[in-house]
Amino acid sequence: MNLEKLRDVEYIKCVDLLTELLDLDADEKEKIHKCFQRMGIKSFFLHLESLDLPPQIFEKLNRIKSIIDLVERKRGQV
C-alpha cells in the first residue's frame, strides 16, 4: 500500500470517529474528509474557522482541538 492510500485510510478512520462523536451528517462528514485530504488533519484543526460548518459542530471541533493542544503540550514537557 502506498503512502497516499495509507494516509487516506487513516483520514477515513478519523472522519468516521468524528462522525460518531459529533453526530455529523453525510455532507459534514464529506466536507471534513475533503479538508483532511487537502490540508491534513493538523492544518484542519488550525483552520477550523475557515470551514463552513454549523456552529455547534464548530464548537465541538474547537473543544477537540483544545484537547489535542493540551496533549501535545504535555508530550513536550515529558
Wavefront OBJ file of the C-alpha trace (Angstrom):
o trace
v 0.000 0.000 0.000
v 1.477 3.338 -0.985
v 1.763 6.264 1.411
v -1.074 8.257 -0.155
v -3.517 5.352 0.078
v -2.451 4.624 3.664
v -2.904 8.287 4.585
v -6.413 8.316 3.101
v -7.331 5.171 5.059
v -6.263 6.966 8.246
v -8.256 10.063 7.252
v -11.338 7.895 6.760
v -10.850 6.349 10.205
v -10.558 9.806 11.777
v -13.612 11.139 9.940
v -15.607 8.071 10.978
v -14.611 8.663 14.594
v -15.546 12.345 14.405
v -18.852 11.368 12.803
v -19.636 9.114 15.764
v -18.517 11.661 18.355
v -20.178 14.695 16.817
v -23.166 13.091 15.102
v -22.184 14.527 11.720
v -24.470 14.213 8.733
v -23.207 12.884 5.389
v -22.461 16.359 3.983
v -20.460 17.428 7.034
v -18.577 14.127 7.019
v -17.680 14.523 3.343
v -16.633 18.158 3.831
v -14.288 17.217 6.684
v -12.845 14.275 4.738
v -12.083 16.537 1.770
v -10.427 19.049 4.099
v -8.278 16.284 5.602
v -7.212 15.244 2.104
v -6.482 18.806 1.036
v -4.684 20.130 4.118
v -4.045 17.280 6.541
v -5.504 16.772 9.982
v -3.240 19.156 11.881
v -3.874 22.027 9.467
v -7.585 21.214 9.516
v -7.718 21.915 13.231
v -5.611 25.060 12.810
v -8.078 26.472 10.263
v -11.435 25.445 11.701
v -12.856 28.930 11.381
v -12.446 28.829 7.591
v -14.813 25.856 7.301
v -18.488 26.295 6.610
v -19.837 24.085 9.404
v -22.793 24.580 11.720
v -21.891 26.500 14.908
v -22.498 23.518 17.210
v -20.126 21.323 15.140
v -17.551 24.122 15.055
v -17.686 24.419 18.868
v -17.280 20.662 19.343
v -14.336 20.575 16.933
v -12.808 23.507 18.792
v -13.027 21.520 22.030
v -11.344 18.552 20.372
v -8.627 20.907 19.132
v -8.104 22.129 22.704
v -7.651 18.551 23.896
v -5.144 17.850 21.112
v -3.223 21.010 22.027
v -3.153 20.020 25.678
v -1.844 16.525 24.871
v 0.849 17.976 22.585
v 1.978 20.394 25.303
v 2.164 17.583 27.851
v 4.229 15.495 25.436
v 6.635 18.394 25.070
v 7.118 18.500 28.842
v 7.925 14.798 29.175
l 1 2 3 4 5 6 7 8 9 10 11 12 13 14 15 16 17 18 19 20 21 22 23 24 25 26 27 28 29 30 31 32 33 34 35 36 37 38 39 40 41 42 43 44 45 46 47 48 49 50 51 52 53 54 55 56 57 58 59 60 61 62 63 64 65 66 67 68 69 70 71 72 73 74 75 76 77 78
